[in-house]
Amino acid sequence: MIYGGGMAGTFLAKKLCKDFAVTLVDSNEYFEIPMATPRSIVEPNFAEQAMIPFSQALPQAKHLQGKLLELKPDYTGIVRLKTGKEIALTADITVLATGSHFSNTLVRGQDQTKQERQAFYQTFSRAIQQAHNILLVGGGPIGVELAGEINDLYPSKSITMIESQQRLVMGTSAKVSAYIEQDFKRRGIQVLTNTQLIQASHAKNIVCTEAGSATTADGQKISYDLLIWCVGGRANTSYLQAHFADLLNERAQVQVENTLQVKDHPRVFALGDITDLAENKMAWHINGQIPVAAHNIRCLLEDKPHALKTYKAKTNNPMMAITLGRQKGVVYLPIVGMINIPLITRMAKASHMLVPKYRKELGL
């Protein structure tokens, strides 16, 4: 039983469903390649290939469209289906891969069909098209990539980005952050780092705003036609609060062993954003967790507990690939360092947002 159909849950299911009866629970009807989201927001037609119904992505697995409400002490999952009906699910192995909970549905849809998500992208792209002054709050990877996409397609629009920390994309090297800020300055994108937003006309849960204004802690007033919240999410683990709150750290992340088993619960695994592993919550790192979890689950189901593998967290690893529009980006690799040659960064990610790679891995 896999709860969560993001990168971790979907690709783990792919590895296991040929040999075992796999059920995947996710509130959406489809899997969406997350790296494509910044481009899909601006160019909604791009989303067509980036969203794949689970029936196509995982034809050998069973998909239930619903949300995990509570995990019982015996690992029974109480799930509310999209129809509103609540059901109880049991399995030999339970996998928690429920990802992050965001303040709105910009980054990830909830309770949607592929058609509903595409309609959202169409609506949001029109709002971008009609806006002249755009305020982006949050200078992490999503915010930076979205700013680059908007500027690429609409270079005359006024874009302001607010980031509360001392530099953009804190999860990678300072050299990369400086390069992005210089590139944005050259393109006319205003970046306000070390700046806290204290008031705005629209709350974080409002995805598509009307015109309004925002105030920063140092007294700046910024008028906008469209406010886009790109702030990070929190670990989506509320279903553990009733019976397993002791497993959660102060960030509501799940404590896991280096085998990716949940601490003191060997037949429960946790992957991706919800783990307490000290590493950036990036797809590149999650890709390393999936084969370890798949191997270990297989070992337990085949009664070979002595053969478990371990996963080494990518602590302090600033590896990252950031796009700055269709034509360029910046990649940071350990040992190699920063790569900002447009031809290389286009080939690495900017031209395709990794959609062909992940479609191929799903056999499409």
C-alpha positions in Angstrom: 0.0 0.0 0.0 1.6 3.3 -1.2 0.1 6.5 0.0 1.1 9.4 -2.2 1.5 9.5 -6.0 4.3 12.0 -6.4 7.8 11.2 -7.6 8.6 8.8 -4.8 5.3 6.9 -4.6 4.8 6.6 -8.4 8.2 5.4 -9.3 8.4 3.0 -6.3 5.0 1.5 -7.5 6.5 1.2 -11.0 9.4 -0.9 -9.6 7.2 -3.2 -7.5 3.9 -3.7 -9.4 5.2 -6.3 -11.8 5.8 -8.8 -9.0 3.5 -7.7 -6.2 -0.1 -6.5 -5.8 0.4 -2.7 -5.4 -2.3 -0.2 -4.5 -1.5 3.5 -4.8 -3.6 6.1 -3.0 -3.5 9.7 -4.3 -6.1 12.5 -4.3 -5.4 13.2 -8.0 -6.3 11.0 -11.0 -2.9 11.6 -12.6 0.8 11.7 -11.9 2.5 15.1 -12.8 6.2 15.4 -13.5 6.9 18.2 -10.9 9.8 19.8 -12.7 7.4 20.8 -15.5 5.2 22.9 -13.3 6.8 26.3 -13.7 6.6 26.0 -17.5 3.1 24.6 -17.5 1.9 27.6 -15.4 3.0 30.0 -18.1 2.5 27.7 -21.2 -0.4 25.4 -20.3 -0.1 23.3 -23.5 3.2 22.1 -22.1 1.3 20.3 -19.3 -0.3 17.8 -21.7 2.8 15.5 -21.8 3.8 16.3 -18.1 0.5 14.9 -16.7 -0.1 11.2 -17.0 -3.2 9.4 -15.7 -2.3 6.7 -13.2 -4.2 4.2 -15.4 -1.5 4.8 -18.1 1.5 5.4 -15.8 0.9 2.4 -13.6 -1.4 0.0 -15.6 -0.3 -3.0 -13.4 -1.1 -1.2 -10.1 -4.4 -0.3 -8.6 -5.1 3.4 -8.0 -7.6 4.8 -5.5 -8.3 8.5 -5.8 -8.5 9.6 -2.2 -6.7 11.0 0.8 -5.2 9.3 3.8 -6.9 10.7 6.9 -5.5 8.5 9.6 -3.0 5.7 10.1 -4.2 3.3 12.8 -1.9 1.6 15.3 -2.2 -1.6 13.3 -1.2 0.4 10.1 -4.8 0.3 8.7 -5.2 3.4 6.6 -8.5 5.3 6.8 -9.0 6.9 3.4 -11.6 9.2 2.1 -12.3 8.6 -1.5 -13.1 11.4 -3.9 -16.8 10.2 -3.7 -16.7 11.1 0.0 -16.9 7.5 1.1 -14.4 6.4 3.8 -12.7 3.1 3.6 -10.2 1.1 5.6 -7.1 -0.3 3.8 -4.6 -2.9 5.0 -1.5 -4.4 3.5 1.7 -6.4 4.2 3.9 -3.3 3.7 2.9 0.3 4.1 4.7 3.1 2.3 4.2 6.8 3.2 5.2 9.1 0.4 2.6 11.9 0.9 5.0 14.7 0.0 4.5 18.3 1.0 1.4 20.3 1.9 1.3 23.7 0.3 -0.8 26.7 1.2 -2.5 26.6 -2.3 -2.7 24.4 -5.4 -0.2 26.3 -7.5 2.6 23.7 -7.1 0.5 20.6 -6.9 -3.2 20.0 -7.6 -5.5 18.4 -5.1 -8.6 16.1 -5.8 -8.3 16.8 -9.5 -8.6 15.1 -12.9 -6.1 15.8 -15.6 -8.6 17.9 -17.4 -9.3 20.0 -14.2 -5.6 20.6 -13.8 -5.2 21.6 -17.4 -8.1 24.1 -17.0 -6.3 25.6 -13.9 -3.2 26.1 -16.0 -5.2 27.8 -18.7 -6.8 30.2 -16.2 -3.6 31.0 -14.5 -1.7 31.6 -17.7 -4.4 34.1 -18.7 -3.9 35.9 -15.4 -0.2 36.2 -16.1 -0.8 37.4 -19.6 -3.2 40.1 -18.4 -1.0 41.3 -15.5 1.6 44.0 -15.9 3.0 44.1 -12.3 3.7 40.6 -10.9 4.9 40.0 -7.3 6.4 36.6 -6.6 6.9 35.6 -2.9 9.5 33.0 -2.4 12.9 32.6 -4.0 13.3 28.9 -3.9 13.6 26.7 -7.1 9.9 27.0 -8.0 9.8 30.8 -7.6 13.1 31.4 -9.5 12.1 29.1 -12.3 8.6 30.6 -12.6 10.2 34.2 -12.7 12.5 33.0 -15.5 9.6 31.5 -17.5 7.4 34.6 -17.2 10.2 36.9 -18.2 11.2 34.6 -21.1 7.7 34.8 -22.6 6.8 38.3 -21.4 10.0 40.4 -21.1 8.1 43.7 -20.8 6.3 42.7 -17.6 7.4 44.1 -14.3 8.4 41.3 -11.9 9.4 41.7 -8.3 10.6 38.7 -6.2 10.7 38.7 -2.4 12.8 36.2 -0.5 13.0 36.3 3.3 16.4 34.6 3.5 19.7 36.3 2.6 19.9 34.9 -0.9 17.9 33.0 -3.5 17.8 29.2 -3.6 19.5 28.7 -0.3 19.7 24.9 -0.9 22.5 25.3 -3.4 25.8 27.2 -3.5 26.2 30.9 -3.0 27.9 31.1 -6.4 24.7 29.8 -8.1 22.6 32.3 -6.1 24.8 35.2 -7.1 24.6 34.1 -10.8 20.8 33.9 -10.7 20.5 37.3 -9.1 22.9 38.9 -11.6 20.9 37.3 -14.5 17.6 38.6 -13.1 19.0 42.1 -12.6 20.2 42.2 -16.2 16.7 41.1 -17.3 15.0 43.7 -15.2 13.6 41.4 -12.5 13.8 43.1 -9.1 15.0 40.8 -6.4 14.5 41.7 -2.7 16.4 39.2 -0.5 16.4 39.3 3.3 13.0 40.8 3.0 9.9 39.7 5.0 6.4 40.2 3.7 4.2 41.2 6.6 0.9 42.1 4.8 -0.8 41.5 1.5 -4.2 42.1 0.1 -4.5 38.4 -0.7 -3.8 35.4 1.6 -1.5 32.5 0.7 -4.4 30.2 0.0 -5.7 32.4 -2.9 -4.1 31.0 -6.0 -5.2 33.5 -8.7 -5.4 37.0 -7.2 -6.8 40.3 -8.4 -4.9 43.6 -8.1 -3.7 44.6 -4.6 -0.7 45.7 -2.6 1.8 44.2 -0.2 3.9 45.6 2.6 7.4 44.5 3.7 8.9 44.6 7.2 11.0 47.5 6.2 8.0 49.5 5.1 8.1 49.1 1.3 4.7 49.1 -0.3 4.5 47.1 -3.5 1.5 47.2 -5.8 0.7 44.2 -8.0 -1.8 43.0 -10.5 -1.0 39.4 -9.7 0.5 38.0 -6.5 2.0 34.5 -6.8 2.9 32.6 -3.6 5.9 30.3 -4.2 6.7 29.7 -0.5 7.8 26.2 0.5 5.4 23.5 1.8 5.3 21.5 5.1 5.6 17.8 5.4 2.1 16.3 4.8 1.9 14.0 7.8 -1.2 15.1 9.7 -2.6 11.5 9.4 0.1 10.4 11.9 -0.8 12.8 14.6 -3.5 10.6 16.3 -1.3 7.5 16.9 2.2 8.2 15.8 3.0 11.7 16.8 6.1 10.5 18.6 7.6 9.6 15.2 7.5 13.3 14.0 10.2 15.9 14.5 9.6 19.6 15.0 9.1 20.0 11.2 6.4 17.2 11.2 8.8 15.0 9.3 8.9 11.2 9.9 11.9 9.7 11.6 13.4 6.9 9.4 16.2 4.4 9.6 18.9 4.4 6.9 17.0 1.5 5.4 14.1 4.0 4.9 12.0 2.0 7.3 10.1 4.2 9.8 11.8 4.1 13.2 10.6 1.1 15.3 8.1 0.1 12.6 10.0 -2.2 10.2 7.0 -2.9 7.9 6.4 0.8 7.3 8.6 2.8 4.9 8.7 6.6 4.3 10.2 8.3 1.3 10.6 11.8 -0.1 9.7 15.2 1.4 8.2 13.7 4.6 11.4 12.1 5.9 13.7 13.6 8.5 16.7 12.9 6.2 19.1 15.9 6.3 19.1 16.6 2.5 17.5 18.9 0.0 14.0 17.6 -0.9 14.8 17.4 -4.6 13.8 14.8 -7.2 17.5 13.9 -7.8 17.8 12.8 -4.2 14.5 11.0 -4.1 15.6 9.1 -7.2 18.3 7.5 -4.9 15.8 6.5 -2.3 13.5 4.6 -4.7 15.8 1.6 -5.6 16.8 1.2 -1.9 13.2 1.1 -0.7 12.1 -1.2 -3.6 15.0 -3.7 -2.7 14.2 -3.6 1.0 10.4 -4.1 0.5 11.2 -7.0 -1.8 13.5 -8.5 0.8 10.8 -8.3 3.5 8.1 -9.8 1.3 10.5 -12.6 0.3 11.5 -13.2 3.9 15.1 -12.0 3.5 15.4 -9.4 6.2 19.2 -9.9 6.5 19.7 -8.5 3.0 18.5 -5.0 3.5 20.4 -2.1 1.9 21.0 1.3 3.3 20.5 4.8 1.9 23.0 7.5 2.6 21.4 10.9 2.9 22.9 13.6 0.6 23.6 15.9 3.5 25.1 19.3 2.5 25.0 18.3 -1.1 24.2 21.5 -3.1 23.6 19.6 -6.4 20.8 21.4 -8.3 19.6 22.2 -11.8 17.7 25.5 -12.1 16.1 26.7 -15.3 16.0 30.4 -16.1 13.6 30.1 -19.0 13.6 27.9 -22.1 17.0 28.9 -23.3 19.3 28.6 -20.3 19.8 27.8 -16.7 22.4 26.9 -14.1 23.5 23.5 -12.8 25.6 22.8 -9.8 27.4 19.5 -9.5 29.7 18.4 -6.6 33.4 18.5 -7.7 32.5 20.0 -11.1 31.0 23.1 -9.6 28.7 25.6 -11.4 27.8 25.1 -15.1 26.0 28.0 -16.8 26.8 27.3 -20.5 23.4 27.8 -22.2 23.9 24.8 -24.6 24.6 22.5 -21.7 21.9 23.8 -19.4 19.3 23.6 -22.3 20.3 19.9 -22.9 20.2 19.2 -19.1 16.8 20.6 -18.3 15.8 24.0 -19.7 14.5 22.8 -23.1 12.4 19.9 -21.9 12.0 20.2 -18.1 12.9 16.4 -17.9 9.5 15.4 -19.2 10.9 12.9 -21.8 13.2 11.3 -19.2 10.4 10.5 -16.8 7.9 9.5 -19.4 10.4 7.0 -20.7 11.0 5.7 -17.2 7.2 5.1 -17.0 7.3 3.2 -20.3 5.6 5.9 -22.3 
